[in-house]
Amino acid sequence: MTVAYSPSHGLGEEDSIWFKLSALLNQEDPMQVLIALCEKYKGVLPVNLKNQRIVLLSEPEHAERVLVTNADNYTKYFDGLRPVFGRSMITIDGALWQKIRVPQQAAFHPKMFEEYFPYLMSAIDSKMDRWQQLAESGETVEMVEETWTMAADMVCRALFDREMPFNPHFVFKQVKTYTDVVNHKNVRLKNVRGELEEITDEDPAKAMEIWHSVPDTVINANIIDHREKTLLTAMQEAEADPDFPEFDHRQVIDEMKQYLWAGTETTALTLAWSLYLLSQHPEAMERVREEAHRVCGDADPDWNQVQQLSYTRMVIQETMRLYPPIWGLIRIAAGDDEIAGHKINAGDKVSVLTYIAHHSPKYWEEPEKFDPERFAPERSKKRRKYSYLPFAAGKRACIGGALSQIENTLALVQLLRRFTPEYVGPTPAKIRATVTLCPQGGLPFKIRKLS
């Protein structure tokens, strides 16, 4: 199957911020370029590109202004990814966003996490079975794909009460061709020149066809335990409410998309980068194992023991500082504003560069060093507010952030108790700045059985 390029695919449209910043993001080391520019321009970098003004912001006080104290003036920007997420919470704003969020909020209350615990463990067990086979075969695997497929299984089991009814490796590869937005410029440029760009089975048109089928496949899959209260049942109750016409079946489908990709990718990238960092710091890997043995002995952890895995949680937090999955939070100014003496005009796009704040020597001692202990309680108390934003801040903070950290803590402990993931790629691993902070060329690993 081949499909001609169509503007409906949303690939690199001229008004997209991803299209306009592609020259910058395609640099050999884009984050270091951004750090240097922000330092030169004292944290505020206005970029005028054709008919659009983009203002890059990198200081904690800028984040506070945009995300918290004047958040109503800055609306969400996610152009170019509506085909992936539809009109889910991730792409809508204002009163509709608040209304759509309400029936979903309870599924992410911390009191629910203990209920999810056995389903998270089941997904991890399934991944360990696969890793046992990989350890025996000696095959090299791409770690982000490995962690994404496990995270997708966690979402299906814990939040939807379904075993994963699709091939996650296939879906991952398909949708990744679309969400790697830096590639979209080439498609756009060929279209501008009048050349016919053929989108084949491995490209975005087919990827979207496959992706759109996934939520219904999940809904129609066999139910595991017929739990009365899951995220899916909460959304279906909203769909059945005649007084809630906005939450129709299309809304259920789109919300499922956001959890099956956006939430899954954040968890997956954090876990993959954690395994990369631990492979480069074997003493920290051993410390995770020692903590697991001290807390759990030789048995699997129970829910109460998970709360005691403090060093493992610090590894996850430090990973999200060094490699924040969402490296920049983009908003559109609804009205005029002023930030650090710079005029922000209505219609400007602003990007709060969380990566820059996470790597600033003003807020972090030896910021490029992997040091999980910097998240120990006594040191965390001294941290500059809004200098650490792995899940954003304010009312639009990530709904699943706390659950993601539980998933990763549990996965890290269980996987490392049985295996040694050995990174076999170039060192240091390079960054690819798409919508998320991905490893350039992936993170190749071999899985070794722990003797």
GIGICOR-V107186 format. One record per residue. SS is DSSP state (alpha for helix, beta for strand, coil for the rest). PHI is phi in degrees with one decimal (none if undefined). BURIAL is I if it has 16 or more other C-alpha atoms within 10 Angstrom, else O. Layout:
ss->{SS:SS}
phi->{PHI:PHI}
burial->{BURIAL:BURIAL}
//
This chain:
ss->{coil:coil:beta:beta:coil:coil:alpha:alpha:alpha:coil:coil:coil:coil:coil:coil:coil:alpha:alpha:alpha:alpha:coil:alpha:alpha:alpha:alpha:coil:coil:coil:coil:alpha:alpha:alpha:alpha:alpha:alpha:alpha:alpha:alpha:alpha:alpha:coil:coil:coil:beta:beta:beta:beta:beta:beta:coil:coil:beta:beta:beta:beta:beta:beta:coil:coil:alpha:alpha:alpha:alpha:alpha:alpha:alpha:alpha:alpha:alpha:coil:alpha:alpha:alpha:beta:beta:beta:coil:coil:coil:coil:coil:alpha:alpha:alpha:alpha:coil:coil:coil:coil:coil:coil:coil:coil:alpha:alpha:alpha:alpha:alpha:alpha:alpha:alpha:alpha:alpha:alpha:alpha:alpha:alpha:alpha:coil:alpha:alpha:alpha:alpha:alpha:alpha:alpha:alpha:alpha:alpha:alpha:alpha:alpha:alpha:alpha:alpha:alpha:alpha:alpha:alpha:alpha:alpha:alpha:alpha:alpha:alpha:alpha:alpha:coil:coil:beta:beta:beta:alpha:alpha:alpha:alpha:alpha:alpha:alpha:alpha:alpha:alpha:alpha:alpha:alpha:alpha:alpha:alpha:alpha:alpha:coil:beta:coil:coil:coil:coil:coil:alpha:alpha:alpha:alpha:alpha:alpha:alpha:alpha:alpha:alpha:alpha:alpha:coil:alpha:alpha:alpha:alpha:alpha:alpha:alpha:alpha:alpha:alpha:alpha:alpha:coil:coil:coil:coil:coil:beta:beta:coil:coil:coil:coil:alpha:alpha:alpha:alpha:alpha:alpha:alpha:alpha:alpha:alpha:alpha:alpha:alpha:alpha:alpha:alpha:coil:coil:coil:beta:coil:coil:coil:coil:coil:coil:coil:alpha:alpha:alpha:alpha:alpha:alpha:alpha:alpha:alpha:alpha:coil:coil:coil:coil:coil:coil:coil:coil:alpha:alpha:alpha:alpha:alpha:alpha:alpha:alpha:alpha:alpha:alpha:alpha:alpha:alpha:alpha:alpha:alpha:alpha:alpha:alpha:alpha:alpha:alpha:alpha:alpha:alpha:alpha:alpha:alpha:alpha:alpha:alpha:coil:alpha:alpha:alpha:alpha:alpha:alpha:alpha:alpha:alpha:alpha:alpha:alpha:alpha:alpha:alpha:coil:coil:coil:coil:coil:coil:alpha:alpha:alpha:alpha:coil:coil:coil:alpha:alpha:alpha:alpha:alpha:alpha:alpha:alpha:alpha:alpha:alpha:alpha:alpha:coil:coil:coil:coil:coil:coil:beta:beta:beta:beta:beta:coil:coil:coil:beta:beta:beta:coil:coil:beta:beta:beta:coil:coil:coil:coil:beta:beta:beta:beta:coil:alpha:alpha:alpha:alpha:alpha:coil:coil:coil:coil:coil:coil:coil:coil:coil:coil:coil:coil:coil:alpha:alpha:alpha:alpha:coil:alpha:alpha:alpha:alpha:coil:coil:coil:coil:coil:coil:coil:coil:coil:coil:coil:coil:coil:alpha:alpha:alpha:coil:coil:coil:coil:alpha:alpha:alpha:alpha:alpha:alpha:alpha:alpha:alpha:alpha:alpha:alpha:alpha:alpha:alpha:alpha:alpha:alpha:beta:beta:beta:beta:beta:coil:coil:coil:coil:coil:coil:coil:beta:beta:beta:coil:coil:coil:beta:beta:beta:coil:coil:coil:coil:beta:beta:beta:beta:beta:beta:coil:coil}
phi->{none:-126.9:-130.9:-69.0:-55.2:-134.0:-56.7:-66.0:-72.7:69.1:-89.6:60.6:-61.3:-57.2:-82.4:-73.4:-62.6:-68.0:-64.9:-72.2:-94.8:-61.8:-62.9:-74.1:-74.3:-87.0:-64.6:-57.2:-134.6:-61.5:-68.6:-68.6:-62.8:-64.0:-59.1:-63.4:-66.7:-66.8:-66.5:-63.4:-101.6:56.5:90.6:-126.9:-126.1:-76.1:-122.0:-97.9:-125.4:54.3:-100.6:-133.4:-112.3:-116.6:-113.2:-90.5:-123.3:-135.5:-103.2:-54.9:-66.4:-67.8:-61.4:-61.3:-65.7:-76.5:-96.2:-125.8:-71.1:-128.3:-61.2:-65.6:-85.8:-124.9:-94.1:-65.8:-122.6:-148.1:-57.4:92.1:-117.3:-57.1:-60.2:-84.4:-108.5:60.0:-105.1:-85.5:-55.6:-72.3:-120.7:-117.5:-147.0:69.6:-63.5:-65.3:-58.7:-62.0:-69.1:-68.5:-71.1:-53.0:-69.1:-95.6:-59.6:-62.0:-67.7:-114.8:-72.4:-52.4:-66.0:-82.6:-65.2:-63.2:-66.4:-76.6:-50.1:-64.5:-76.7:-65.1:-61.3:-62.4:-65.4:-66.0:-58.5:-62.7:-67.2:-64.9:-61.9:-66.0:-66.9:-60.8:-66.6:-66.5:-64.7:-74.1:-82.8:75.9:-65.7:-87.6:-124.3:-92.8:-67.9:-62.9:-63.8:-62.2:-74.3:-64.5:-63.8:-69.4:-63.5:-64.1:-64.4:-59.9:-61.4:-60.8:-74.2:-77.1:-95.0:-113.9:59.6:-134.0:-73.2:-61.3:-96.4:-132.9:-79.7:-67.4:-65.3:-67.4:-63.6:-55.5:-66.1:-66.4:-71.3:-61.0:-63.5:-86.5:-74.7:-78.2:-66.6:-61.8:-74.8:-66.4:-61.8:-61.2:-63.7:-62.3:-64.4:-64.6:-65.0:-62.1:-78.1:83.8:-82.4:-82.1:-96.3:-86.3:-103.7:-90.5:-55.6:-90.5:-115.0:-58.2:-62.0:-67.3:-58.6:-67.5:-60.7:-66.5:-61.1:-63.2:-83.5:-65.7:-58.6:-64.6:-61.8:-66.4:-58.1:-85.8:-75.4:-63.6:-80.1:-76.2:-126.9:53.1:-65.9:-72.1:-117.3:-131.7:-60.3:-65.7:-65.1:-63.8:-70.3:-68.4:-64.3:-64.0:-62.1:-80.7:-79.5:-65.2:-90.5:-130.8:-63.6:-67.0:-96.6:-89.8:-63.5:-60.9:-67.7:-57.9:-60.7:-67.5:-64.5:-60.7:-60.2:-64.5:-73.9:-76.9:-120.5:-61.5:-65.7:-64.9:-66.8:-60.0:-62.0:-64.2:-64.8:-61.2:-66.0:-64.5:-64.9:-61.4:-66.4:-63.9:-63.3:-67.8:-67.1:-86.9:-131.8:-59.1:-65.4:-72.3:-61.9:-64.7:-68.1:-61.0:-65.2:-63.5:-63.4:-59.8:-68.2:-64.8:-81.4:-112.2:67.4:-95.3:-91.7:-65.7:-68.2:-97.9:-61.6:-64.7:-68.5:-57.9:-66.8:-93.2:-85.8:-67.8:-65.3:-61.3:-62.5:-65.4:-61.6:-62.2:-64.3:-66.6:-61.2:-72.5:-76.9:-70.7:-130.8:-64.1:-54.2:-97.9:-84.5:-148.7:-105.9:-98.8:-135.4:-114.7:-73.4:-77.1:-141.4:-65.7:-155.5:-137.3:-130.0:51.2:81.6:-104.3:-74.2:-106.7:-95.0:-54.7:96.2:-64.2:-96.0:-118.4:-125.4:-82.8:-86.5:-61.3:-57.4:-65.0:-63.4:-66.4:-112.7:-84.2:-67.6:-69.9:-118.9:-137.8:-73.1:46.3:-61.8:-85.7:-84.0:-80.2:-142.7:-56.0:-63.7:-65.7:-100.1:-62.5:-51.8:-66.9:-82.0:-64.4:-60.4:-89.8:-70.4:-66.1:-59.8:70.9:-87.1:-132.7:-134.2:-67.2:-123.3:68.3:-161.4:76.9:-68.2:-97.0:-59.3:-57.2:-67.4:-105.8:-59.9:-65.8:-64.8:-59.1:-68.2:-64.2:-56.8:-71.5:-61.2:-64.9:-64.5:-61.1:-63.1:-66.1:-66.9:-76.3:-73.5:-116.7:-136.0:-116.4:-73.5:-110.6:-70.9:-123.5:-96.6:-65.3:-119.6:-75.9:-65.9:-93.8:-100.8:-121.6:-92.8:-101.7:-59.3:-114.5:-91.5:-105.5:-76.7:-69.8:77.9:83.7:-123.0:-74.7:-134.2:-111.7:-101.3:-108.4:-72.2:-73.0:-81.9}
burial->{O:O:O:O:I:O:O:O:I:I:I:I:I:I:O:I:I:I:I:I:O:I:O:O:I:O:O:O:O:I:I:O:O:I:I:O:O:I:O:O:O:O:I:I:I:I:O:O:O:O:O:I:I:I:I:I:I:I:I:I:I:I:I:I:I:I:I:I:O:O:I:O:I:I:I:I:I:I:O:I:I:I:I:I:I:I:I:I:I:I:I:I:I:O:O:O:I:O:O:I:I:O:I:I:O:O:I:I:O:O:O:O:I:O:O:I:I:O:I:I:I:I:I:I:I:O:I:I:O:O:I:O:O:I:I:O:O:O:O:I:I:I:I:I:I:I:I:I:I:I:I:I:I:I:I:I:I:I:I:I:I:I:I:I:I:O:O:I:O:O:I:I:O:I:I:I:I:I:I:I:I:I:I:I:I:O:I:I:O:O:I:O:O:O:O:O:I:O:I:O:O:I:I:I:I:I:I:I:O:O:I:I:O:I:I:O:O:I:I:O:O:O:O:O:O:O:O:O:O:I:I:I:I:I:I:I:O:I:I:O:O:O:O:O:O:O:I:I:O:O:I:I:I:I:I:I:I:I:I:I:I:I:I:I:I:I:I:I:I:I:I:I:I:I:I:I:I:I:I:I:O:O:O:I:I:O:O:I:I:I:I:I:I:O:I:I:O:O:O:O:I:O:O:O:O:I:O:I:I:I:I:I:I:I:I:I:I:I:I:I:I:I:I:I:I:I:I:I:I:I:I:I:I:I:O:O:I:O:O:O:O:O:O:I:I:O:I:I:I:I:I:I:I:I:I:I:I:I:I:I:O:O:I:I:O:O:I:O:O:I:I:I:O:I:I:O:O:O:O:O:O:O:O:O:O:I:I:I:I:I:I:I:I:O:O:I:O:O:I:I:I:O:I:I:I:I:I:I:I:I:I:I:I:I:I:I:I:I:I:I:I:I:I:O:I:O:O:O:I:I:I:I:I:I:I:I:I:I:I:O:O:I:I:I:I:I:I:I:I:O:O}
//
